[in-house]
């Protein structure tokens, strides 16, 4: 920004000098405005075609002023442009190196393959959490745009092992295959599953037939944006108030509520306690909607239901109350 301000200032100074010189030659020598303008250009650019018309003594002193001022401004302009280009190159180089170091230190992060509309939406949600993630896309322009927002990015083909290894897939917690083509997503899932058998993979599917192929390739779950959009439109007609409530709870629209999952740690003081004994429900900012234990989901649990280590509580409440509950659920007995 500082270099840009200097460039604007020098450019305006050159424009003002050109105008002063043009008017000056008109009144000092009686030349036309075009002749004065032409003389100013040949003077400050040091082209040296010679005088348009013979100059008087006053005109020569005036021209000396134009030469000294104009050449000085031109040198300043060239120096500022050089400085700007050098700073840009250094910033790009060191910025990339810094990003590479941050990516190399990632652990339990998420890899988003594809920076389209679906990939961007996933990135925004993870950034809001916040949760660590890196975006992989072949488009240099998209990668540069997201890097400017402070997101970690890699320009490369996510179907290639080298690219996924660069994203530290061995230490990742999850991967999103969000390329626009189903065939690309299948290749991404196959490659990722081979590199990290424990990785949780969520894939996007455009066509209905692609879902079974993605699951066969190793995806844990498949999401179809078009199928979801169709259900959403139908539910907007049939249950508009329910959708308004879900939007408020999941996207902070209107109500200061949030739906979250809280894991009961192996040494949590909640492990072995009933909901009543834990006094979770005594907190006015928290509502327990369900308990997930393995593949089973127990909806609307009663006060006598006992929590176990490894259970997930599906809860709704104010963000501050949920953060407090998350800390308590991980606290050890003692």
N, C-alpha and C positions, 0 to 999 in steps of 0.2 A: 504493500500500500504506500509506503514511503517513496519508493522508486516511482510509482505511478504519479504521485503528487508532484514530484520533481519534473517528470516528463510533461505534465500538463502546464506547469509553471514556465518551463523553458519554451514550450511551443507557443504559449500565449505571448511571451516576451519577444520571440522571433516575429510573430504576426504583428505585434505593436511596432517593432523596429521597422518592419517592411512598410507599414502604413506611414510612419513618421518620415522615412526616407523618401517615399513617393511624393508626399505632400511637400517635403523640404525642397526637393529638386524642382518641383513645380513653381514654388514661390521664389527660390533663390536664383534659378537659372531661366525660369520662364518656360520650362519644357511641358509637354503634355503629360498627363498622368500616366499613360502607358509607357512613355519613354523613361519617366522617373521610376516606375515599377521595374522595368527591364534593367535599368542601371543598378537598382538595389539588389536584384537577384544575382547579377553577374559579379557584384562586389562581395556580398557576404558568402557566396558559394566559392569564391576565389577562382572562378573560371577564367577571368581575365581576358575577355574579348576586346577590351579597350573602352574608352569613353564613348558614350552614345553621341554626345556633342562636346566640343571643347568646354572645359570647366573654368570658371573664374576662380580667383584666389579663395573667396569665401566658399565656393562650391567644393574646392579641393579639401579645405579644412573640414567641411561637413562630411565629405567622403571618407576622410581619415577616421572620423568618429564612427561611421558606419562599418568600416573595415574592422577596427579594434573590437567594437561591440558585437558585430555579427559573427566574426570568426570565433570569438570567445564563447558565444552562445552555442555555436555549432559544435565546438569541442566538448562543451558541457553536455550537449544532447547525445553525442556519440558515446561519451564516457558513461552517461546514465543508462543508455541502452545496453551497453556492454555489461555494466553492473547488474542490470535487471536479468539479462540472459544467464549470467554466471550464477546469480542467486537462485534462479529457477532451476538450473541444472543441478546445483548442489543440494537444493531442497528436495528435488525429486530423488536424487541418489541416496542421500542420507535418510530421507523419509522411507524409501523402500527398504533400506538396510534395517532401520528400526522396526518396520513392520515384520520383516523376516525373523528378527530376533523374538518379537512378541509371539509370532506363530509357532516358533520352535519351542517356546515354553508352555504352549497350551496343553491342558489336561482336562479330561471330563468335559470337553467342549462339543459343540455341534457343527457339522459341516453342511452347508447349504449349497447344493450343486444346481446352479441355475439362478440367474438374477432377473428373472421375469417377474410378472405380477405376483405369482404365488411365492416365489423365493423372497421377494421384497417384503411381503406381508409377514412371512415367518421371521425374517430378520428384525422387523420392527417390534414384533411381540417379544422376541428374545432380548432385544435391547432394552425394552421396557421393564423386564424382570428385575435386574439385568442378569443375563446368562452369557457365558463366553461362546462365540461362534466365529466362523470364517466362511466367507462367500467365495465360491469357485465358479468362474464363468470365462468363456472364450473371448467375450467382447472386451477389448481394451478400454473402450469409452465407458462402459458400465462399471468396470472395475475401478477406473479412475474416479468416477463420480462417487461411488460408495466409499472409496478410500478417503476422499475429501471430507466425508461426513464422520470420519474417525473409525469406520468399520474395518476389520481385517479382511483383506481380499487376496485372491490368487488368480492371475490370468492364466488359464490353462484348460485342457480338456479333461473333464472329470471322469471320463471313461478309461483314462490311462492310469496305470498303477503309480507312475512317478508323480503325477499331480496329486493323487490322494495321499501318497506318502508325504509329500510336501505339506499337506494339510494336517499331518500327524494323525492319520486315521487310526493308528495302533493305540493311541491314547484317548480317542474320542468316545463320547458317551452316546452320540447319535448322529445319524446322517439323513438329510432330506434330499431325495432325488426329485428335483423340481424342474427338469428340462422340459422344453415345450413339446418334444417328440417322445412318444412312448418307447420307441426302439432305443433311444439314448438312455432313457431311465432304466430300461432292462439291463443294458450294458453296465451302467453305473452301479446298479444293485448287485450284479454278478461280481464285478470287480471288488466292490466294497466288502461283500460277504466273504470273499476269498481272503482278503487282507485282515479282516477282523471278525471272526465267527461270532463273537459276543455282542457285536454292535447292534443297537436298535436302529432299524432303517424304516423310514416312512417314505412312501413313493407317491408321486402324483400320476394319475391316469387320465388321459383324455378320452379314450375309447373304452367301452364296457369290457370288450374282449381282452384288453390289456391287463385287467386286474388279476386274472388267474396266472398270467405269465409272470407278472411282477412278484406275486406270492411264491410261485415256483422258483423264481430266481433267488429268493431269500429275503424279500421284504417282510417286515413284521406287520405292517398295515398299509393299506392303499386308500388314498383319498381322491375322489373325483370332484373337481370344482364344479363341473356342470351338473352332476347329480346332486351335489349339495345345494347349488343355486336353485334347481328345480324344486327340491323339497322346501327350501326357504320361502320361495314365492308362494307355494301352495299353503304353507303354514301361516304366512302373512294374511291370507284370506280367512283361514279357518280359526287360527288362534292368535290373533294380533297382540292381545294383552300378555300372553305367555311369552311371546318373543320380545316384547318390550322389557319384561322383567329379566329375561336371560341376558339381553343386551346390557341392561343396567348393571347386572351382577358380574358380567365377564369383561365388559369394556369400559366400566366407570362412566356410563352415560346416565346422568341424572341422579342416581343414587351412589353414595360412597360405599359400595359393596364390592366384594370380590369372592369368587369361588376358587378354592385352592385344595390341594391334597397335602396332607401332613403325614409323614412317615413316623411310625413308632420305632425308635431306635432299639438295638439289642439290649442296651442297658438303661432304657428309659424308665423313669419312675412311674409312667403310665402303664407299662407292661404288667399284665396280671390284674389290673384294676378294672372295675366296671365303670361305665360312664358316670353313674351316680357318685361313686367313691372318688373319681378323679376331679369332680366338680367343674368339668369343662363346660357343662351346660349352665352353670351358674353365672358364667360370663355373659352379660347382656349383648356383647358384640359378636358372639359366635353361635352358629347353628350347625349341628352335626347332621348332614344329609344321608351319609352312608358310610359303611365300613367295608373296605375291599381286602379280602384275605385270599391270596392266590388268585385263582380264576373266578372266585365267587364274589358277588357284590351284594351285600346285605343293605337293603334300602330301609330308611327310617328306623334305625336301630332303637331299641328300648333302653331305658335307664339301667337295666340289669345286664346288658350285653357287656362281656368282658373283652378288653383290648389285649392283643398279643404283640410281641415283638415282630416287626415286619409288616404289620397291618398298615393300611393307608386309610386315614380319615378324610372323607370328602366333606369339607366344611364350607360354610358361607358366613361372611361377616365383614366387619370393617377391617381395612388393611392393617392398621396398627394392632388390632386384637389378634389377627391371624399371624402376624410376625411374632407376637409374644407367645402364642400357642406353639408355633414351630420351634421356638427356643426351648420351651418347657418339655415338648415331646422328645427332644434330644437330650435332655438333662439326665444325668445318672442318679441312681438312688443313693442317698447318703446325706 
